[in-house]
Amino acid sequence: MPQKTKAERQDPRDVLREYVVKNGLKFTKQRELIADVFFASEGHLRVEELLEKVREQDSQVSLATVYRTMKLLTDCGLAHPHRFGERQTVYEPTEGDEEHHDHIICVDCGKIVEFVDDRIEELQDLAAQRNGFKLASHRMELYGNCVKLDCPERSKEG
């Protein structure tokens, strides 16, 4: 099935609005702001990081409102929560038909890198077939230490 272009995808705000109304909730300005900031942000965000960014535009938004909005975004398929190791849950936007990707996580500073490797995907499918399975889904998380010299945790060691 061909992937939809960004222009063909429904605006995430419209998806959220429809979901909220369908479930008898209100689509508030604060929910809209949280969603807008979330979708404009790069990478994986903790709720506290999202709150900080949202409060730059509306200092009245509460932590509870951000948590509830992220649950709504998750429930309607617009956000994907990840809990990497012992760290707090982080959220990343889902892009509907976006290509599957895996993650590499630094155990020192928490840096998260997304990657796609067709050879790994093929090996996983082959391993499933050899063991009598047809994969429905999977996720791969690799943990290690980033080798960047500017790693915040590494600079504490020196």
Rosetta blueprint (number, residue, H / E / L):
1 M L
2 P L
3 Q L
4 K L
5 T L
6 K L
7 A L
8 E L
9 R L
10 Q L
11 D L
12 P H
13 R H
14 D H
15 V H
16 L H
17 R H
18 E H
19 Y H
20 V H
21 V H
22 K H
23 N L
24 G L
25 L L
26 K L
27 F L
28 T L
29 K H
30 Q H
31 R H
32 E H
33 L H
34 I H
35 A H
36 D H
37 V H
38 F H
39 F H
40 A H
41 S L
42 E L
43 G L
44 H L
45 L E
46 R L
47 V H
48 E H
49 E H
50 L H
51 L H
52 E H
53 K H
54 V H
55 R H
56 E L
57 Q L
58 D L
59 S L
60 Q L
61 V L
62 S L
63 L H
64 A H
65 T H
66 V H
67 Y H
68 R H
69 T H
70 M H
71 K H
72 L H
73 L H
74 T H
75 D H
76 C L
77 G L
78 L L
79 A E
80 H E
81 P E
82 H E
83 R L
84 F L
85 G L
86 E L
87 R L
88 Q L
89 T L
90 V E
91 Y E
92 E E
93 P E
94 T L
95 E L
96 G L
97 D L
98 E L
99 E L
100 H L
101 H L
102 D E
103 H E
104 I E
105 I E
106 C E
107 V L
108 D L
109 C L
110 G L
111 K L
112 I E
113 V E
114 E E
115 F E
116 V L
117 D L
118 D H
119 R H
120 I H
121 E H
122 E H
123 L H
124 Q H
125 D H
126 L H
127 A H
128 A H
129 Q H
130 R H
131 N L
132 G L
133 F L
134 K L
135 L L
136 A L
137 S L
138 H L
139 R L
140 M L
141 E E
142 L E
143 Y E
144 G E
145 N L
146 C L
147 V L
148 K L
149 L L
150 D L
151 C L
152 P H
153 E H
154 R H
155 S H
156 K H
157 E H
158 G L
